[in-house]
Amino acid sequence: MPSESARRTAVDAARWPDVARAPQRAPLRTALAARLVRRTLERLPLRVRTAGGEDLGRGGPLLELHDPEAFFARIGRSGLIGFGESYMAGEWDAPDLAGVLTVLAENVTALVPEPLQRLRTLWAARQPESGRNTEDHSRENIHHHYDLSNELFALFLDDTLTYSSALFDGLPAQWPDLAAAQRRKIDRLLDMAGVGPGTRLLEIGTGWGELALRAAGRGARVVTATLSEEQLKLARERVRTAGHEERVTLLLRDYRQLTGTYDAVVSVEMIEAVGAEFWAGYFRCIDRLLAPGGRAALQAITMPHERMLATRKTYTWIQKYIFPGGLLPSLEAVDRTTREATALRVTHRELFGPHYAETLRLWRERFTERAPETVALGFDATFRRMWTFYLAYSEAGFRAGYLDVGQLLLTRPGDPARPGGPERNKENHA
């Protein structure tokens, strides 16, 4: 086990200042955090082993606490952000990281005592101004994550380069199942939107182009927009290689700047980057761009409405290190926003959260296998710990049922049915 100084020496202080920097000594806050965390851990189905040989918890996945003082100091200073930074700093480890985080996610409402939850606005960090997804900030926020390196994402994604939940034929899944499961997910969404020969299709959020390619293969004419320069570059190459240049138009453009009229609008896990204050504008854009009788089909990660309301203004570890400005909506928020701001209504939905847990597990295992290759791409050990934590943290949310994912169909009641569209006139909860 590396010493405290060795662990901190390995962290690049210029790149990771809040990870490399030892928490400022705040004895009262540290002591309070230690007392609260210890009391919580004693009730959970975890086994926490400290460097001094102390064991906490009721038994379960093992959390090895190498530096308790730094661990409690970070949590005392910055709560769950400190918890993640402590892992990045090497102050704790877990042989089954996803298992530990799943236990915590299953007990998320019990991690902070109820009196402190009511005082969240006093102690929880607030989102910075850059977290507002204005047009300028959105471009910066997307660049932070999606323009890291196409080669990095290729290390752990399958050949479709699809970075969203797959839809498997059965669970549990294996790596060879993933590409087919991603195509199944895309085809289900295109079917929901009624995409076929001659469809004028708009995709908001290009990714690396797989959905546009499959839609073009059906004979649709596709306009797809992204804010990621790296994704756009590779998607353009893939479209050219597939011979679909005449059918697919790729744009580097914010959704608010899109124009035209489309028979169908699709978007996969992009609403998470919109932000609550812009949800109404996002759905108004879809409503404005959708032709009479048209269909919009979205894939969205969601969280319970009450948790969304309680945490939507809180600055989180995910926002600080992975998705600046990100916020997961609830199904209730989508329903309410579309009803209040547009003529669109959610008329069908299919939920498949357990499939995202499996997707993330496969990505995490693949990333772990190929982590040494990240060195050649310029990513250091702290980045690898951060990325591992992100994938396991996300997987845990879906395994615990704290997060869900689903495909939503939005239509305008009273619109004439568009020929070729699927007949789904009533809401269905899968």
C-alpha positions in Angstrom: 0.0 0.0 0.0 1.5 3.4 -1.0 2.3 5.9 1.7 0.2 9.1 2.0 3.1 11.2 0.5 3.6 8.8 -2.4 -0.1 8.9 -3.2 -0.2 12.7 -3.2 3.1 13.0 -5.1 1.6 10.9 -7.9 -1.2 13.5 -8.4 -0.4 16.3 -10.8 -1.2 19.4 -8.7 -1.5 21.6 -11.7 -4.1 19.4 -13.4 -5.9 18.1 -10.3 -5.5 20.9 -7.6 -8.4 19.8 -5.4 -7.2 16.2 -5.5 -3.5 16.8 -4.8 -4.1 19.4 -2.2 -4.5 18.1 1.4 -7.8 19.3 2.9 -7.4 22.3 5.0 -7.5 21.4 8.6 -11.0 22.0 10.0 -11.1 19.9 13.2 -14.8 20.5 14.0 -16.0 19.8 10.5 -13.7 16.7 10.2 -14.8 15.4 13.6 -18.5 15.9 12.7 -18.1 14.2 9.3 -16.2 11.3 10.9 -19.0 10.8 13.5 -21.8 11.0 10.9 -20.0 8.8 8.4 -19.0 6.2 10.9 -22.6 6.0 12.3 -23.9 5.6 8.8 -21.4 2.9 7.8 -22.2 0.9 10.9 -25.8 0.5 9.6 -24.9 -0.5 6.0 -24.3 -3.9 4.5 -20.6 -2.9 3.8 -17.3 -3.9 5.4 -15.1 -0.9 5.9 -11.5 -1.7 6.9 -9.3 1.1 8.1 -5.5 1.3 7.9 -5.4 0.8 11.6 -7.2 -2.5 11.4 -10.6 -1.2 12.6 -13.7 -2.8 10.9 -17.0 -1.0 10.4 -20.3 -2.0 8.8 -22.5 -5.1 8.8 -20.5 -7.0 6.2 -20.7 -6.9 2.4 -18.5 -5.4 -0.3 -15.2 -4.2 1.1 -14.1 -0.6 1.3 -10.4 -0.2 2.3 -9.8 3.1 4.0 -6.1 3.9 3.6 -6.1 7.4 5.0 -9.1 8.0 7.3 -8.1 11.5 8.4 -7.9 12.8 4.8 -11.1 10.9 3.9 -13.1 12.4 6.7 -11.5 15.8 6.1 -12.5 15.8 2.5 -16.1 14.8 3.2 -16.3 17.4 6.0 -15.1 20.0 3.5 -17.1 19.1 0.4 -19.4 16.2 1.0 -19.8 13.7 -1.8 -17.5 15.7 -4.0 -14.8 15.0 -1.4 -15.8 11.4 -1.3 -15.0 11.1 -5.0 -11.9 13.2 -4.8 -10.7 11.0 -2.0 -10.9 8.0 -4.3 -9.1 9.9 -7.0 -6.4 10.6 -4.5 -6.0 7.0 -3.6 -7.1 7.5 0.0 -9.6 4.6 -0.3 -10.1 1.6 -2.6 -12.6 -1.2 -3.1 -12.0 -4.5 -4.9 -15.7 -4.3 -6.0 -16.1 -0.6 -6.5 -19.4 -0.9 -8.2 -20.7 -3.1 -5.4 -19.7 -0.6 -2.7 -21.2 2.3 -4.6 -24.4 0.3 -5.2 -24.9 -0.2 -1.5 -24.5 3.6 -1.0 -26.9 4.4 -3.9 -29.5 2.0 -2.4 -29.3 3.9 0.9 -28.8 7.4 -0.5 -31.6 9.0 1.5 -30.1 7.7 4.7 -26.5 8.9 4.1 -27.3 12.4 5.3 -29.4 12.8 8.5 -32.9 14.3 7.8 -32.2 17.5 9.7 -29.1 18.1 7.6 -31.0 17.3 4.4 -33.5 20.1 5.3 -30.5 22.5 5.6 -29.0 21.4 2.2 -29.0 25.0 0.9 -26.7 26.0 3.8 -24.0 23.3 3.5 -24.2 21.9 -0.1 -22.0 23.5 -2.8 -23.9 25.5 -5.4 -23.4 25.1 -9.1 -21.1 27.7 -10.6 -22.3 30.1 -13.3 -20.6 28.0 -15.9 -23.1 25.3 -15.1 -25.8 27.3 -16.8 -26.2 25.8 -20.3 -26.3 29.0 -22.3 -25.1 28.7 -25.8 -21.5 29.7 -24.9 -21.4 27.5 -21.8 -23.0 24.5 -23.5 -20.2 24.5 -26.1 -17.6 24.6 -23.4 -19.3 21.9 -21.3 -19.7 19.5 -24.2 -16.0 20.2 -25.2 -14.9 19.3 -21.6 -16.2 15.7 -21.9 -16.8 14.7 -25.5 -13.7 16.3 -27.0 -11.3 14.5 -24.6 -10.1 12.1 -27.4 -11.9 9.9 -29.9 -9.2 7.3 -29.2 -10.1 7.3 -25.5 -13.7 6.5 -26.1 -12.8 3.9 -28.7 -10.8 2.0 -26.0 -14.0 1.0 -24.2 -16.9 1.4 -26.6 -17.9 -1.3 -29.1 -17.5 -1.0 -32.8 -20.7 1.1 -33.2 -19.1 3.8 -31.0 -22.4 4.3 -29.2 -22.1 6.1 -25.9 -25.5 5.5 -24.4 -27.5 2.6 -22.9 -27.8 -0.5 -25.0 -30.9 -2.7 -25.1 -30.0 -6.3 -24.7 -31.9 -9.4 -25.8 -31.4 -10.8 -22.3 -29.5 -10.1 -19.0 -26.8 -10.6 -17.8 -24.9 -9.6 -21.0 -21.5 -10.3 -22.3 -19.1 -8.1 -24.4 -19.9 -9.8 -27.7 -23.6 -8.9 -27.1 -23.0 -5.1 -26.9 -22.8 -4.0 -30.5 -26.0 -5.8 -31.5 -27.7 -4.4 -28.3 -26.7 -0.9 -29.4 -28.2 -1.4 -32.8 -31.3 -2.8 -31.3 -31.7 0.3 -29.1 -31.2 2.6 -32.1 -33.6 0.6 -34.3 -36.2 0.7 -31.5 -36.0 4.5 -31.3 -36.2 4.9 -35.1 -39.2 2.6 -35.2 -40.8 4.6 -32.5 -40.3 7.8 -34.5 -41.6 6.1 -37.7 -38.3 6.6 -39.6 -38.3 4.9 -43.1 -37.7 5.7 -46.7 -38.0 9.4 -47.4 -38.3 10.5 -43.8 -36.9 13.9 -43.1 -35.1 13.2 -39.8 -33.4 15.6 -37.4 -31.0 14.1 -34.8 -30.1 16.4 -31.9 -26.7 15.1 -30.6 -24.8 13.2 -33.2 -22.5 11.1 -31.1 -20.1 9.4 -33.4 -22.8 8.9 -36.1 -24.2 5.4 -35.6 -27.9 6.5 -35.4 -27.5 8.7 -38.5 -25.9 5.9 -40.4 -28.7 3.4 -39.5 -31.4 6.0 -40.4 -29.7 6.7 -43.7 -29.6 2.9 -44.3 -33.4 3.0 -44.0 -33.6 5.6 -46.8 -34.2 8.6 -44.5 -32.7 12.0 -45.2 -30.9 13.0 -42.0 -29.7 16.3 -40.5 -27.7 15.7 -37.3 -26.2 18.3 -35.0 -23.6 18.3 -32.4 -21.4 20.7 -30.4 -18.5 18.3 -30.2 -15.8 19.0 -32.9 -14.1 15.7 -32.3 -17.3 13.7 -32.6 -18.3 15.6 -35.8 -14.9 14.9 -37.4 -15.2 11.1 -36.9 -18.9 11.0 -37.7 -18.2 12.7 -41.0 -15.5 10.1 -41.8 -17.9 7.3 -41.0 -20.7 8.8 -43.1 -18.2 9.2 -46.0 -16.9 5.6 -45.6 -20.5 4.2 -45.6 -21.4 6.1 -48.8 -24.2 8.2 -47.2 -22.9 11.7 -47.8 -25.9 12.6 -49.9 -28.3 11.4 -47.2 -26.6 12.8 -44.1 -25.9 16.4 -43.3 -23.7 17.0 -40.3 -23.8 20.3 -38.4 -21.7 21.8 -35.6 -24.6 23.7 -34.1 -26.5 24.3 -30.9 -30.0 22.9 -30.9 -31.4 26.4 -30.4 -29.9 27.4 -33.8 -31.5 24.6 -35.8 -34.0 25.4 -38.6 -36.2 23.5 -41.0 -39.2 21.1 -40.8 -38.8 17.4 -40.1 -41.1 14.4 -40.1 -39.2 13.0 -37.1 -36.9 14.3 -34.4 -34.7 12.0 -32.3 -32.2 12.6 -29.6 -30.3 10.1 -27.4 -29.3 11.0 -23.9 -28.8 14.7 -24.8 -31.5 16.2 -22.6 -29.2 15.5 -19.6 -27.0 18.3 -20.9 -29.8 20.9 -21.3 -30.4 22.1 -17.8 -33.7 22.7 -16.0 -33.9 26.4 -16.9 -33.7 25.5 -20.6 -35.9 22.4 -20.7 -38.9 24.4 -21.9 -36.8 26.0 -24.7 -35.5 22.6 -25.7 -39.0 21.1 -26.1 -40.2 24.3 -27.8 -37.4 23.8 -30.4 -38.5 20.2 -31.0 -42.2 21.4 -31.3 -41.2 24.2 -33.7 -39.1 21.8 -35.9 -41.6 19.0 -36.1 -44.0 18.8 -39.0 -47.7 18.2 -38.4 -48.2 14.5 -37.7 -44.5 14.2 -36.9 -43.0 12.2 -34.0 -40.2 13.0 -31.6 -38.4 10.1 -29.9 -36.0 10.7 -27.1 -33.8 8.4 -25.0 -33.3 10.0 -21.6 -31.7 9.1 -18.2 -34.1 10.0 -15.4 -34.2 10.1 -11.7 -37.0 10.2 -9.1 -38.8 13.5 -9.1 -38.4 14.3 -5.4 -34.6 13.6 -5.6 -34.4 15.8 -8.6 -36.1 18.6 -6.8 -33.9 18.2 -3.7 -30.6 18.1 -5.7 -31.1 20.1 -8.9 -29.2 23.1 -7.6 -26.4 21.2 -5.8 -22.9 21.0 -7.3 -21.9 17.3 -7.6 -18.8 15.3 -8.3 -20.2 14.3 -11.7 -20.7 18.0 -12.6 -17.3 19.0 -11.4 -15.3 16.3 -13.1 -17.4 14.6 -15.8 -20.4 16.5 -17.1 -20.3 20.2 -16.3 -23.8 21.6 -16.3 -25.4 18.2 -16.4 -28.8 17.5 -14.8 -31.0 14.5 -15.0 -34.7 15.2 -15.4 -37.5 13.2 -13.9 -40.3 11.7 -16.0 -42.7 14.0 -14.2 -40.5 17.0 -15.2 -40.6 16.0 -18.8 -44.4 15.5 -18.7 -45.0 18.8 -17.0 -42.6 20.8 -19.2 -44.0 19.5 -22.4 -47.6 20.2 -21.3 -46.8 23.7 -20.1 -44.5 24.8 -22.9 -45.6 22.9 -26.0 -48.3 21.1 -27.8 -46.3 17.8 -27.5 -47.3 15.1 -25.1 -45.5 11.9 -24.0 -47.7 9.2 -25.5 -45.5 6.2 -25.1 -42.5 5.2 -23.0 -40.3 2.2 -22.5 -38.0 2.0 -19.5 -35.0 -0.3 -19.3 -32.7 0.9 -16.5 -31.1 -2.6 -15.7 -29.8 -2.6 -19.3 -27.8 0.6 -18.6 -26.2 -1.1 -15.5 -25.0 -3.9 -17.8 -23.9 -1.5 -20.5 -21.8 0.4 -17.9 -20.4 -2.8 -16.4 -19.1 -3.8 -19.8 -17.6 -0.4 -20.5 -16.0 -0.4 -17.1 -14.5 -3.8 -17.5 -13.2 -3.0 -21.0 -11.7 0.3 -19.7 -10.0 -1.5 -16.9 -8.5 -4.1 -19.3 -7.2 -1.3 -21.6 -6.4 1.3 -19.0 -2.6 1.0 -19.7 -3.3 2.2 -23.2 -4.5 5.6 -21.9 -1.0 6.5 -21.0 0.0 6.7 -24.6 -3.0 9.1 -25.1 -1.7 11.4 -22.4 -4.0 10.5 -19.6 -2.5 10.0 -16.1 -3.3 7.6 -13.3 -5.6 10.2 -11.6 -7.6 10.4 -14.7 -7.9 6.6 -14.9 -9.1 6.5 -11.3 -11.6 9.3 -12.0 -12.9 7.5 -15.1 -13.2 4.2 -13.3 -15.1 5.9 -10.4 -17.4 7.6 -12.9 -18.3 4.4 -14.7 -18.8 2.5 -11.4 -20.7 5.4 -9.8 -23.1 5.5 -12.8 -23.5 1.7 -12.9 -24.4 1.7 -9.2 -27.1 4.3 -9.8 -28.9 2.0 -12.2 -28.3 -1.1 -10.2 -29.9 0.5 -7.2 -32.8 1.9 -9.1 -31.8 5.4 -8.2 -31.5 6.1 -11.9 -33.5 4.9 -14.9 -33.3 5.2 -18.7 -36.1 5.0 -21.2 -37.3 5.9 -24.7 -40.1 8.4 -24.9 -42.4 9.1 -27.8 -43.8 12.7 -28.1 -46.6 13.5 -30.4 -49.2 16.2 -30.8 -52.7 14.9 -29.9 -55.1 15.8 -32.7 -52.4 15.8 -35.4 -53.3 13.7 -38.4 -51.4 10.4 -38.4 -48.3 10.4 -40.7 -48.3 7.5 -43.1 -45.8 4.9 -42.1 -45.7 5.9 -38.4 -46.2 3.2 -35.8 -49.6 3.0 -34.2 -49.0 3.9 -30.6 -51.8 6.1 -29.3 -51.8 5.3 -25.6 -49.1 5.6 -23.0 -47.4 2.4 -22.1 -45.1 1.9 -19.1 -42.7 -1.0 -19.7 
